[in-house]
Amino acid sequence: YKPSNLTTPLDPSIIVGFEELNENIGKITIIDARSPDEFDGTILRAARGGHIPTAKNIDWNNNLDDSGKLKPDEELESLYELDKDSPIVTYCQGAYRAANSYLSMKKLGFKNVKVYLGSWGEWGNKTNLPVE
């Protein structure tokens, strides 16, 4: 493949900050796209381990087949058994894995998905924010 010169503008409507996320814990679905060991705090990649309260752990690797491509929709549907109209926020350590999960859900027709840009790299280092 040849390199592309594609550039796209940032769409702020799909980005969430820690303040908005913190205010909506318990009101929205939060997807942690990190590994199970990061989710439960076994692997520590910030001042604190664990996850954002109420978050569900759906490791982003589960979006991909053995060749690294997105799995077929039927397989992704069984992974994301969530209401496609409800507000959902994805996060990981630095938003890269969360972006993959965001794209997987958008591909499936989820309408109200956003990415927490600061992700655990920010949340886990802010000692005033809640952690499970």
TANORMO-V797946 format. One record per run of one state. SS is the DSSP state (helix for helix, strand for strand, loop for the rest). FROM is the first residue (numbers start at 1). LEN is the number of residues. If there is no record, write none. Layout:
[[SS | FROM | LEN] [SS | FROM | LEN]]
//
This chain:
[[loop | 1 | 11] [helix | 12 | 3] [strand | 15 | 2] [loop | 17 | 1] [helix | 18 | 6] [loop | 24 | 1] [strand | 25 | 1] [loop | 26 | 2] [strand | 28 | 5] [loop | 33 | 3] [helix | 36 | 4] [loop | 40 | 16] [strand | 56 | 2] [loop | 58 | 2] [helix | 60 | 4] [strand | 64 | 1] [loop | 65 | 5] [strand | 70 | 1] [loop | 71 | 2] [helix | 73 | 7] [loop | 80 | 8] [strand | 88 | 4] [loop | 92 | 4] [helix | 96 | 12] [loop | 108 | 5] [strand | 113 | 4] [loop | 117 | 2] [helix | 119 | 5] [loop | 124 | 9]]
//
